[in-house]
Structure formats: structure tokens, C-alpha cells
Amino acid sequence: MKKLALIAALAMPLAAWADTPSTTQTTDQSKTATQKISDSDLQDMAFVHHVNQMEIDLGKVAERKGSTQAVKDYGKMLVKDHQSADKDLMALAKKDHAKIPAFKPTDEADQKEMKDDKQMAAHVKTLKGEEFDKAFLTMMVEGHEKVLAKVDTMASSAQNPDLQTFLKDFKPALQKHADQARDLQKGEPQAMK
């Protein structure tokens, strides 16, 4: 009888444990369902969205104001590529139930760079003809080179695997934009093909 009582006493916790769902499994499932994009990844996404919007705006200006068909075509390419990239970025955010915040520079150097970029864009928009082309293409080369460096840094530090993939896939388009602007500066419109 003592043996039977001892077996029953030992079996009860095991039976109760078997009926209890695994906390590890439940925790893993809930993490997957509610996993959020980190604040630093959201800040990186905000930066990329900001860049896309600026490039779309400047591309449209180049389509209207470029003095050559090559510059106009380059502007059209910027609009198309950056709209596509922004659409993909928004889909990534939506997939992870995140909202991309407005971009806010995090330090004084970034604040100064953003202010300088806005001033340069405003200045370029006032120009016409060859003056516009020259300033616009210079801005495109310098801007894309800066963004390429930032995208490299963001891709290596991104916590969200989908964001890492997006940034790595975004880089070739940015490089193409920088290279084609450089070629146009040298007077090589065939670079657009």
C-alpha cells in the first residue's frame, strides 16, 4: 500500500506537467506573432524613406528642368527606382505591423547634413539649363555616395533580417545611380542604357 501511495504521489506532478502546455513553445510562438522592429531599425527605415522621398522629388525636377534628354531620363530613372524601393520598404513595415516614423537626425553632424541637403536641393531647384544639370548631377553623385556608406553600416547593424535583405538589395540601385550620374558629368549619356 505504501508503494502504491508513493507511486501515485510521484505520478501526480508528472501528469500535471504533461497536461500543461510547454511554456517555451508558447513563448516562442507569441514572440513570432508579436515580434517588433527595433527602434534603431525603425530609425534606419525612416532614413531610407526620407532619402527615397528626396530622390523622387529631385528626379521629378530633373525630368522637367534637365537641359538634355540624358538628364531627364536619369531623373525618370530616379523616380521609378526610388518609388519601387519605397514601396518595398512600406511593405516590409506593414508585414511587421510597424509604422515608419518621420526621420529625425540623431546627432549634430546628421542635423547639419540634413540642413545642408535641404538647402542644396532648394538651390538646385532654382537653377536652369546646364547650370541645373551640373549642380544636380554633382548632388546626385555626392548624395548617393553618402547614402551608400550609411546603407552599408545599417545593413551590418540591422536586427531585422528582412531589413538586412532590403538594404543589401537596395545597394546596387544606389551604386547604379551614383555611377550613372558620374558618367553624365563626364558627358557620357550612353551610360543610361
N, C-alpha and C positions, 0 to 999 in steps of 0.2 A: 504494500500500500504506500509506504514511504517512497518507494521507487516511482510509482505512478504519479504521486503528487509532485515529486521533483521533476519528472519529465514534463508534466503539464505546466509547471512554473517556468521551466526553461523555454517551452514551446510558445507560450503566450506572447512574449516580446517579439519572437521571430514571426509569428503570424501577423501581429500588428504591423511590424516593419514591412512585411510583404504586401500588405494592403495599402500602405502609404506610397503615393507617387514619389518617384525619385526627385529630390529637390534639385539635384544637379541638372537633370533633364528639363525640369520646369524652368529653372533659372536660365539655361541656355536658350530655350525656346522664347522666353519673354525678352531676353536680350536681343535676339534676332528680330523679333517683331517690333521692338521699340528703339532699336539702335539709332542714335542720332549722329549727325555730323558734328564734329568738334567745333568749338568757337574759332580755332585757328584755321581750320579748313573752310569754314564759312567766310572768314575774312579773306582767304585766298580766292574763293569763288566770287566774292564781292569785287575784288581787284580785277579779275578776269572779265567779269560782266562790265565793269567800268571801262576797261580797255576796249572791249567789243563795241560798246556804245559810242565811244570816241572815234574809233576807226570807221564805223558805219557812217557817222556824221561827216567825217572828213572825206570819206570815199564819195559820198553824195556831192559834196562841194567840188571835188575833183572832176566828177562826171559833168558838172555844169561849167566849171571855170577853167578846166585844163586847156592849154593852148594847142596841144597836139592830141591826136586820136590815141596815141600810146598812153598818155597820162590819163585821159578819160577812161580808157579800157582798164588801166590799173585801178582807178577809183572804183569802177564797176566790180572788179575782182575783189577788192577790199570789202565792199558792201556784201557781196554774195558770201564770201568765206566767213566773215565775222558774224553775219546773221545766222549762218549754219552753226558755227561754233556756239553762239549764244543760245540757240535753240537746244543744242545738245546739253549745254550747261544747265539750262532751266529744267530739262527732262531729268537730269541727274538729281537736282534738288527735289523735284516733285517725287521721284522714286523713293527718296529717303525722307519724305514728308518734312522738308526743310524749306525755309524762306530765305532767300539771299538778301542780306541786309544792304543798305547803302554803303558804298565804300568810304571808309574814313581812314586816312593815313595814321599810322601808329606812332610815328616819331617825327621829329623836326625835319629830318632830311627828306622823308616821304612827303611831308606837308609842302616843303619848298618845291620839290619836284612836281607835285600836282599843280601847284600855283603857276610854276613856270610853263608846264604843258598847256594849261588853260590859256595863259597869256599868248603863247606861241600860236596855238590854234586860232585864237581870235585875230592875231596879226595876219596869219596866213590867209584867213578868210577875207581880209580887206584887199589883198593883192590881186593883180590881173596878169594875164598873158604869161610870158616867160618868167617874170618875177614870181608869179604864183607857182609855176611848175618847179622852179629851183628851190624855193622855200619849202614847198610841200614835200618834195622828194627828200630833201635833207631831213625834214621832220620824220618822215617815214623810216628812213634808214636808222637814225638815232633812236627813235622811239621803239622800233621793233628789236633793235639790239638790246636795249634796256629790258624790254619785256621778256626776251628770250632768256636773259640771265635770271630774272625773277622766276620764270616758269621752271627752270632747272632746279632752283632752290626749293620752290613749292612742291615739285614732284618728288623730290627726295625726302621732304618732311611731312607730306600729306599722310594722314592717318587712315583716310577712307580709300579703300582700294579702287573704287570707281573713279574717284577724283584723280588718283595717281594715273590711271589709264587715260582719262580725258586729257590731262596735262601732257602726257607723253605723245598722245595722238595730235594735240594742238600744236606742238612744237614745229613739225615740218611746214605747216602753213605759215607760221610766223617767219621761219627761215626763208621760205619762198618769197614772202612779201619784202623782207629786207634785201634779199639778193636781186629781185626784180627792180626795186627802187634804185639800188646801186647801179644796175645796168642802164636804167633810164637816165640816170645822172650822167653816165658816160656817153649818152646818145645812142643806145642800142635798143630801139623799140622792138626788135625781133625777139627780145627776151620775154615778151608777153605770150609767146606761143607755147 
